[in-house]
Amino acid sequence: MEAGGSDSDGREFKNAQEMWREQIGDEGEADKKTQWYRDGVAYWEGVEASVDGVLGGYGQVNDADIKGSEAFLNTLLHERFDGAGRNQHLVALDCGSGVGRITKNLLIRYFNEVDLLEPVSHFLDAARESLSQEYVASNMHKATNFYCVPLQEFTPDAGRYDVIWIQWCIGHLTDDDFVSFFKRAKVGLKPGGFFVLKENIARNGFVLDNEDRSITRSELYFKDLFRQCGLHLYKIKDQKGLPEELFAVKMYALTTDVPKKVYKTRSKAQTNRPGIIK
C-alpha cells in the first residue's frame, strides 16, 4: 500500500510500510507484534460490556446499523441461495462479536446457529448471558459456540459456515494477519458461502488509532488486501444514517468464486476524521 496516512495524533506517514515498521518492527520481531495485539485487547478490557461501550460511546447508531446490515444480508441470502436458504440449516460466524449485539439483533433471526468469536472475555460473558436468556427456549435458532480467541489465532472448522460476518474488528489486524485470517477462514465456508466485512473507511490511505491499536483503511487499501487474500467482491453498499462526524462505513460481500457482476452504490466524499465506531 503506497498511499500515505496519519495517526490519531496527526503524525504523517509516507506509506503503510513505514507505519507498520514502526508499530510492529521488521519481519521476525515477534515481541513487538505481540505487544500490538496485547495493547489492543487491553484497551477493550477497560471498556464497559454494553452496546454503548462496544460502539465507542455511539450506542445510538445501533438501530441504523442493524437496519442497513439486514437489508444487505437479505439481498445476499436471496441472490446467493436463490431463496432456498429458508429450507437449509444455515450457520453463521460473528467475528469480533463483542457483547453479541449483531448476533442478537440480526444474525440469530436468519441463521439456525451462530458462533461468536471475541477475544475480550467479559464481552463474551455478557453475550453468552444475554443470548441464553433470550433464546434458551429456541431450538431452531441459537448461539452455539462462544470462542474467546483473537482473529489472528482462529481457524474455523472446515465447511461449517454459510456466512462469516466481520464487523468493526478487522482494523486490529496487521496486513499480514489480515491476509492470513481470510485465507484460513475461506476453508470454513460452505459451497456458496460468503464473507460480509463491514468497516470504517478512510478517505485516503489509512488512519492509525494510537489508543486502541487499530487502523482504518481506505477502500483502495482494502481492495489490495482482498486481492492478496484471493477473494472477489460480490457486492458493495454504503451504510446510511450514521452521524456526520464519524468515518464513512461500507459493507463488502466477498466470495471465493468470481462473481458475474459487482454491485456498488456511490458514497459521498468525506475527510478522515478522528470519530470512529470501534
N, C-alpha and C positions, 0 to 999 in steps of 0.2 A: 504493500500500500504506500504509494509515493506522496499522496497529499499530506499537507501539514495539518497540525492540530494544536490543541491547547489543553491546559488543565484547569481545574476549578479555581485556581489562584491567579489565572491569567497568564501563566508561563506558556510560551510558544515552543513548538517542536517542529523541526523540518519535515519529519515523516514519522510513521508509526514505528519503524525500526529503531529510530533514535529514542522514542518514548519507552518502548519495551526493553531496550538495552539498559536504560536507567532503572526501570522498575524491577525487572527480573534477571538482569545480567545477561551475559553471553551464554550460549548453549553449554550445558554442563553445570551451571551454577544452581544446583537443585535447592540449596538452602534459601536462596533469595526468592525463588518462585514459591516455595513452601510458605514463606513469610507473607507473600502477597495474598495467598488464599487464607491464611490464618487471620490476617488483619480484616479481610472481608467478612468472614464468619463472626469475628469478634465484634464488629460493628453491629451486626444484626442481632447478636446475643444480648445487646443492650437495648433493643427495641421491644416495645410492648407487643404481646401476642394478640393483636386485634386487627381488624380491617384497616383502621386508620393508621396503625403502626406499620403494617407491611406496605401501605401505599404512601409512605413518607409524609404523613400528615394530610394527604389529599383523599381521605375516605369518601368524600362527596362524589368522586368520579366513578365509584363502583357501578352505579346503575347504567351510566352511559357506556362504560367499558363492557359490561356484560351484554348489553343490547347490541353493540357493534359486533362483538365476538359471536353472539348467537346467530345473527344474520349471515355472517361469513361462514360459520360452521354448517348451517342449514343448507346453504348453496353447495358447499363442498360435498356433504354427505349425499345429496341428491345426484350430483354430477358424477362422483366417483363410484358410487354404489348403485346408480341407476334406480334409486328408490327402493332397492332390495334390502337396505340396511335395517328396516323395521323388522325383517324376518330373520336377521342374523344376530348372533351373540356378539355384541360389539364391546371392545375393550380399549380403554384409553390410558395414557400415562400423563400425569400432570407434573411437569418438571418445574422445580422452584416453587412448589405448591404453597409455601407459607402456611397460613392458618386454614387452608382448604377453601379459600374464597371462590376460586374458579370452579373447583370440583363441586362444591355445594350449590352454587348459583347457576351452573351451566352444565358441566360435563356429566354429572350423575343423572341428569334428566334425559340424556341421549345415549348413554353407554350403560351396558349391563354391569360392567365392572370398571372401576377407576383405581389405578395405583397412584400413590402420591410419593414424590421424591423431593426431599427437603433436607439440607444439611444442618439447619438450626433446630435443635431438639425441642425447645419449648414451643416453637411454632408448630412442629409436627404433633406434639402432645395436644395442643389446642385443636388442631384439625381432627385428630382422632376422636377427641371428646365430642366435638360439635357434630361430626358426621355419624358417630354411633348413636347419639341421641336422636337425630332426625331420621335416620334410615334403619334403625335397629329392626323394624318390622317388615322391611322390604327385602324380599329375596330376589327380586328381578333387577334392582338397581342398587349397587352397594360399593362402598370403598373397600377394596380387598386387601391391598398391601400398603404399608407405610414404611418407606425406605429412608432412613436417616443417613444419607450418603450424598456427597457433593457430586455435581455433574461430571467433573473431570475424573472421577473414580468409578462411575456407574456403567455397567454393561447390562442391557436388558436380556431377558430370555428370548431366544430366537423365535420369531414369528408370533409373538404374543399380542401385539398392538395393531389396531386399525388406525389409530391416531395418536401421535405423540405431540402434546401441547407444551410449548416452551414460551413462557411469558415473563418479561421483566426480570430475567436472571442471567441470560447469556452474556451480558456485559461483564460478569465477573470472571469469565474465562479468557485466558490469553489466546492469541490467534492459533497457536499450535494445538492447544487443548480444545478449542472450538472445533477445529477440523477433526481431531481425534474422536471427540464425543460423537459427532454426527456420523462418522464412519462406523463406529461401534453400534450406534443407535439404529442405523439402517437395517441391521440384522434383526432387530426387534420388531420390524414392521411385517404385517401380513401382506400377501399379494394384494395390490391395490391400495394399501395403506399409505399414509402421508404424514408429514410434519406440518404443524402450524407454529410459526415463530411470530410473536407479537412483541415489538420493541420500540423504544425511543429511537428517534433518528436525528443525527446531527446534520445540519445543512451541508457542511463540507468536512471532509477528513474525519476528525474524532474529537471528543472531549473526555478527558480523564478526570474522574472524581477522586480527589485525594482522600476524602473522608471515608468512603465505603469501599474503596479499591475496586472501581468498576470503570468501564469505558463505554461511552455512547458512540456508536459508529455511524457513518453516513451510509446512504443506500449503495453507493459505489463500493464502499468498503465491504458491506455485507455481500454484495453480488460477487466480489472477488473471492470471498471465503466460501460462498456456496459452490462456486466453480471448483475450488480446491477439494471440497467435500464430495464432489461427484453428484451433486443434487441439481434438480431442474425446477425453475419457477413455474408453477402451475397457475397461480392467481395472486394478485396483489391488491390490497384495499387499504385506504386510509381510515383511521379511527376518527370519528367526528365527535363533537360535543365536549371536548376537554378544555380546561382553562387556557387562555392565550399565553400565559407566562410559562407554560410547560413546553418541552420538546414535542415536536410532531411525533405521532405514533403510527406505525404501519403494521399490517398483518400480511404475512407471506405464507402461502401454501406451497410446500416443497415436496417433490416426488423423486423417486429413484428412476422413474421412466421418463422419457422425453415427451412433454405434453404437445398436443397438436396446436394449442393456442394459449397465449398468456393474456389474462385479463387484467387491466390496470386502470385505476382511476387517477385523475390529476390531483396533485396536492399543492397547497399554497406554499410559497417560499417563506421560510422562517429563518431567523438568525439563530445561532447557537445561544441557548440560554442556560443559566445555572439551575433552573427549576426542573427537577426530574422526578417522575414517578419511579420509585425503586421497587 
